[in-house]
Amino acid sequence: MTAVLDPTVHGHESHDSPSGWRRWVYATNHKDIGTLYLVFSFTMFMVGGVLALLIRAELFQPGLQLFNPELFNQLTSMHGLIMVFGAIMPAFVGFANWMVPLQIGAGDMAFARMNNLSFWLLVPAAAMLVLTFFLPGGAPAAGWTMYAPLTLQMGPSMDFAIFALHIMGASSIMGSINIIVTILNMRAPGMTLLKMPLFCWAWLITAYLLIAVMPVLAGAITMTLTDRHFGTTFFNPSAGGDPVMFQHLFWFFGHPEVYIMILPAFGIISHVVPAFSRKPLFGYTSMVYALAAIAVLSFIVWAHHMFTTGMPVTGQLFFMYATMVIAVPTAVKIFNWIATMWQGSLTFETPMLFAIGFIFVFTIGGFTGLILALAPIDLLLQDTYYVVAHFHYVLVAGSLFAMFAGFYYWSPKWTGVMYNERRGQIHFWTSIISFNIAFFPMHFLGLAGMPRRYADYPMQFADFNEVATIGAFGFGLSQVYFLFAVVLPVMRGHGQPAPQRPWNDPDGRGAHGLEWEVPSPAPHHTYETPPRLDAAGEHVLG
């Protein structure tokens, strides 16, 4: 894709960049809004992380140390809700805001003011979630899955949580519409869909998933609200309702949601691995089809979360086999990343370390997911710490490690300075070691039968819980180190000035794409004149 400037096509008119607080409150520039999303999500990540460390502190020894069981369940419930809806999802939208226009040659997102609104909706919603701890009766304690009939018995905090999720869902839908329209309508001339960067493909598919499933969650929690206050009996078994129906509705949203939180990560890894292998991505087209296959199959596997609800054997078999099938496109992606590295000129800067760490640890999470897909085994492991280990291997070592890879990879383009490589590598090694110390022992706890969401446990589980708690605090401290040693210095401009193509070797091999055609840092208005791509579609030149 040889990029040339087309003088006949005009972009946004140039005007002065706003300054001060108005730049952020009234932001319509995709880079500023992307930064807002990333700062917000990291803040919520730290809040959710503090809740996680409180949970682990309670579980350090048997017996009740710090919290009563009700408060413990509030911590587990709010940790899940804050991490999923406040940290992971907004962080990936931040990456999309920053990178999608840069990668497709667009001047901005399609709907700039709606982009601003979709971000600012998140702030009051997050405040509502966090403030539930201070309401009478405390925060919701029904788990992040909000199962009935527990939700029907909660205090006013449950209503706050429901409204917060509605607002966050509206934000997600607006963001998704923006991303879809931007990708389909604003690509640079000559960039066909199958020449588009994989991160854009991942987000295009993710945005369609969000539009499909967020209304399902909205419907389920609205039914919960009417059960609580308006006399309906959707989920009230004493009046003929069915609590299991809520599980079906929730997981019809919840399983595509898992892929909403991992498909953008696949897109990031698909950029980092080729850049540091000095090779084109192996099997680009198969990667696109694998992304689409994962998205389609995610709609037919939801009830593998519900093997213990008494479904018929034929239902168990269907969902068991469907879950195994979804492992195939995921394996295609992992194979293609490894094939990309095969016989490449690998270097191991921090983005590549996180990408390889992602592949290694995400693969473990995938295998444990396959084990849980087997209905006879899941009947034993349901709601044990084996499940906790599995989804943290997928979401922490999956989504979060990919975000770290993306931050280290693109931050020179964002900030104009290079991060400190030694500090980045310290962050990687402390994170991956402490993560495995925290979560790998949970597999053994689950196999031994320790249930999750319990504040107390028998003495035989004490040793592994101590190890897990030590690892969790190490992981938390690693992220504090990341904030103060890596993020804040580059945000303040401390570091070596970043070249336009920081990851390319002297032969020009490395990171390719339109985002590397603009200066570092990327100017406030990027493509005043949109680039035009030639028909070859092989690489980007200045």
N, C-alpha and C positions, 0 to 999 in steps of 0.2 A: 504494500500500500504506500506508494511514493506520494508524499503529501506535498501539494503545491497550493499556493494561495490564489483564489479566484477573485479578481478585482470587480467582477460583475455582481457578486453576492455580498450584501451588506448585513452586518450583525447589529448588535445593540449600539446606539449612539454613545459615544464616550462622554462621561461626566464625572465630576469629582466624587471620590469615595466618601461616604458619610463618616463621621468620627464620633468619639465619645459613646455615651450610652445609647444614643439614637441608632448607631450602627448596628447594635445587637437587638434592641427592642423592635425596631422597624425593619429588620434585615430582610432583604429580598434576594440578595446574592447567594447563590448555591453554596459557595465556600464558607461564608459566614454561618449559614444555617447548618451546614455540615459540622462546623466547629461547635456550634451550640449543642447539637445532638450528642456529639462525642463527650463534651464536658458534662452534660446532664447525665448521660449513661454511666460515665465513670463515677460520678457522685453517687448515683443509685447503687452502683456496684460496691462501693465502699460501705454504704448503709447496709445493703444486703449481706456483705461480708462480715460486718460487726455482728449482725444477728446470727450468722453461721458460727462465729467464734463463741458467742454466748451459748449456743446449742452444744458445741463441742466441750466447752468448759463444764457444763452440767454433766456431760457424759464421761468426763475424765475418770471418775471413780463410780462404783456402784453406790446406790443410795441417793437421796435428794440433797444436792449440795447448795444450789443457789436459787432454784425456782420451783414453784409448785407445778404439778402436771398441767394445769390449765394454762399458765403463762408459758410453759414449755411448748405446748401445742400452738399458742399464738405465735411464738418465735418461729417454729417450723413453717407455719402457714404463711406468715408474712415474708419470711426469707424466700420462699418459692415464688410468691406473687411479685415481689420487688425485683428479684433476679430475672424472671422471665419477661415481665411487661415493662419494667423500668430500666433494666440494664442491657440485656442481650438484644432485644428487638430494636430499641432506639439506637444502639451502637451501630448496628448494620445499616440502619437508615442514614446515620451520619456518614458512613463510608460511601453509601450510594449517592448522597447529595454532593459529596466532594468529588467522587471519581467518575460517575456516569457521564455528566456533561463533558468532562475533560477527555474521557476515552472515546466518545462518539463525535467529538468536534462541535458540540453545541455551545452556544453562548451562555446558557443558563438552563434551569429547569423550565418546563413548559408553563407552569402556573406558579409564578414567583410569590404572589401574595398568599395563595392557598398554602404554599410551602411554609411561609412564616406562621400561618395559623395552625398548621398541623404540628409544628413544634411547640408553640406556646400553649396548646391544649394540654400537653404532657405535664407542665409544671403544676397547675392546680390539681390535676389527677394524682400525681405523685405525692403532693402535700396531703391530699385526702387519705391516701393509703397509709402514710407514715403517722398521721395524726390519730388514726384509729386506736393507737396504744393509749391515748389519753382520754378516750371516751368511757362512760360508765360500762363496766364489764370487760373493758380492754379490747384488744384487737380480735378479728375473726380467728377462731381456733378450729376451723373445719378442714384444714389442709388446703394446699394451693389449688386442689381440684374442686373444692367447694361442694362436696357431695351432700345431697339431701339424705336423710332428714336432719343432719347436723346443722345445715344452714338455716333451717326453719326454727332452730332453738337459740340462735345467736342473738346478741344484743344489737343496739343501733349501729355498731361498727360494721355489721354485715351490709347494711344499706349503703354506708359510705364506700365500702369496697366495691359493691355492685355499680354504683354511679362512677367511681374512678375507672373501673374496667370499661364501662360504656364510653367514657371520654377517650381513654387510650385506644379503644377500638376504632372510634371515629377518626382519631389521628392517624392510625395505621391505614385505614381505607383511603383517606385523602392523600397520604404519602404514596400509596400504591398507585392510585390513579395518575398522580404526577409522574411517577417513574415510567409507567407504561406509555403514557402519551409522549414523554420526552424521548424514550428509546424508539418508538415506532415512527414518530414524525420529525425528529430533529437530528437524525444522523447526518454526518457530513456526506456531500455528494460522492457517490462511488462506494460507500460502505454498505454493502448488502448485509442481510441478517447473518449469513454464514461467513462474513468477514469480521463480525463484531467481537470485541473482547469477551472472554468467557465470564468475567465478573458481571458484565452487562446482561449476558444470557441468564446467569444465575439469578440476577435481580428481577429480570422480566418475568421469569417463571415464578419466583417467590411472590411477586406483586399480584399475579393472578391467583395464587393460592390464598393470599391474605384476603382478597376481595371475596373469594368463595367461602371462607370458613369463619371470618370474624362475625358475620351476621348470625351464624349458628350459635356461637357463644353468647351473643347479645340476646338471642331468643331464649336460651336456657336460663340465663341469669335474670331476665325479665320475668319468666315464669316463676322463678324462685321469689322474686320481689312480690309478685301478685299473690303467691301462696302465703307470704309473710303478712301482708297487709290488706288484701282485698278479697279474702275468702275463697280463692280458688284452691283446688286440691290436686294440682298436677303431680306433686311428689309426696303427698301426705298419705301414707298407707292406711291410717286409721279412717280415712274418708274415701277410700277407693283409689287413691293415687298410687303411682309406681316410682319409688326412688331409683330403680334400675334404669328407668327411662332417662333420668338426668345423666346417668353414666354414659348411655349411648349418645346423647346429645353432646355432652362434654367431650368425649373422646373422638366424636366425628369432627369436632374442631381440633382437639388436642393432638391427634396424631399428625395431620398435616402441619400443625403448629411446630412440632418437633423438626420437621423438614424446613419450615420457614426459618428456623434458627440455625440450620446447618447448610442449606444450599448457598447462601452468600459466602459462607466460609469456604466451601468447595471452590467458588469463583476466585477468592483471594489466593488460595493455595495454587490454583491453576495458573496464576501469574508469577508467583514467587519461585516455584520449582523450575520452570524453564529459564528464568532470568539467571539463576545461580548455577544452572547446569550448562549454560551457554548453548542451548539447543532449543529449537521450536518444540512446543508441546506435542507429545505423541498422541495421535488420534483425536484431533480437535473435533471432528464431526461426531465421533462416537461419544465424546464427552458431552456434547450438546444433547444428543439423544438420551444419554444416561440421565442427565438432569431432568429432562422432560418425563422420562419413564418413572423416575423416583416420585415426581410430583403427581403423576396420574395414579400410581399404585398406592400412594399415601392415603387415598380415599377409601381403600377397601381393606384396611388392616386394623381399623380402630378397636375392634372388640378383643384384640389380643391383650388388652389391659383388663379384660373382664372374664377371664377363663373361670374364675371362682364364683361367678354369679349364678351358676346353674344352667348355663346355656346347653342345648342339646349337643351330642357328640358330633353330629354333622356340622354344626356351627363352629365347634372347636377345630375340626379338621380344616374347614375352609379358611379360617383366620390364621391357623398355623401355617398352612401351605402358602397363603398370600404373603405372610411375613417373611417366609424363606425366599420367595421370589424377589421381594424388594431388595434382598441382599445382593442380587446379581448386578444391577446397574451400579450399586455402590462399589462392588468389587471391581467393576470395569474402571471406575475412576481411580481407585488405589493402584490397580495394575498400570494404568496409563501414566500416573505420576512416577512410579518406579521405573517404567520404561523410558520416561523422559530423562531420568537421572542416569540410566544405564549408558556407560561409555561417554558421559558428558564431562566437561571440564569443570568439575564441581569446586566451588568455594563455599566456605561455611561462615559467612557473616550472620548476624543475629536473625534477619528475616528467614534465612534458609534453615537455621537451627530450629526456629519455631515451626517451620513448615515440616521438617523431618520429624520433629517431636509430635506434631499433630498427626502425621500419618501413622506413626508407631502407636500412639496412645489411643487414637480414634479407632484403629483396627482392633485393639483389645475391647473397646466399648462395643464395636460391631459384633465381635464373637460372643460376648456375654449377652447381647441382644438376641442373637440366634438361639442361645441356650434358653433364654426366657420365652422364646417363641414356641418352644416345645411344650404343648399343653400339659402333659403328665409331669414335667419338671416344674413348670410354672405353678402348678397347684401346691407344690411344696414351698417354692421360693417367693410366692406372692406376698407383698408387703413386708419383706425382710430387708435387711441391709444389703443383700445381693442386688436388689433393684436400685437402691441408693447408689451403690458403687457403679452400676451399669450406666445410669443416666448422667452421673457426674463425669464419667469417662467420655461420654458423648458430648455433653454440653460445656464442661469446663475445659477438658483437654481437646474438645472439638472446637466449639464456637470461640471460646476465649483465646486459645492458643492461635487460632487463625487470625483473630483480631490483632493480637500482638504482632504476628508476622506482617499483617497489612500495615500496622502503624509504623514499624521499623522500615518497611519497604517504601512507603509513600511519604513519610514525614519529611524527608529532605525536600520533596516537591511542595509540601504544605508550608514549611517554616523557612526554607532557604538555608538551613544549617544542618550539618550532619550531627546525629546523636553520637554520644561517646560509645565506641564499639566495645570496649572492655566492660563498661557498665551494662550494656545490653546483654553481653554474654553472661555476666553474673546474674542478671535477672532471669535469663533462660534457665541456667543450671539450677539455681535455687528454686525456681518455679516447678520444673519438671520433677526434681528429686522430692521436694516437699509434697507435691501433688500425689505422687505415687505412695509416699509414706502415709498420707492421709486416707487415701481411698482404696488402695489395694487390699489392706486388711479387712475392709468391709465385705469383700467377697467371702472371706472365711467366716466372718460373723453371720452373714446371711445363710451360708451353707449349714452353720451350726444351729440356725433357727432363731436368731435375735430379731424381733420385730422392730420396724421403724416407728417413729413418732412416740416412743415411750421414753419417759424421763428417767426411768430406773431400769436395772437389769440384774440378772443373777451374777454371782461372783465369777463364774467360768468365762464370762465375756470381758473381764476387766483388762487383761493385758493388751488385747488388740485395740480396745477403746482408748487406752492410754497412748498407744502408738499413733492411732488415728488423730487424736487431739493434738499431739506434738506436731505431726505433719501439717495439720490444718493451721495452727498458729504460724508455722514456718511459711506456709503458702501466703497467709495474710500479710506477714511482714515483707515478703518478696514484692507484693504489689504496692506497699507503702514505699519501699525502696525504688520501685519503678516510677512512682509519682514524683518523688523528690530528686532522684538521681538522673532520670531520663526525661520525663515529660516536661517538668517545669523549666529545666535549662533550655530545651529546644524552643519552648513557647516564648521564652524571654530572648531568644536569638543568640544564646551562648553556644558556641561551637564553631567548627571550621565551616566556611561558606560552602554550600552544596553546589556541585557542578550541575549542569543541565541534565546529564545522564550519569548519575553517580554509580550505577551498577554495571556499566559497560567496561570491558577490558580494552586494551589498546587496539585490538583488531575489530572493535565495534560490536563484539558479541555480548549479549546480556539482556537488559530490559528493553523491550520494544513496545511501541504503542503511541498513540497521539499524545498521551499525557506527558511523555518524555520529549515532545517537540516544543514545549513552552518553557520559559525560563524558570529557575528556582529562586525565590518562591513564585508560585503561579500568580500572575497579576490579577488584580481585582476583577477586571473584565478580560476574559481570556481570548476568545476568538472574535475579535472585532470583524475580521473577514474570515468566514468559515474555511477550513481546509478542504481541498478536493482530492480524492484518492483515485489513483489510476486503476486500471483493470487488473493488474498483476496480483495485487492483494497479498504480497508475500512479506513485506517489511516496510517500515516507516523510515524515511530519510528526511533530513532537514531541507 
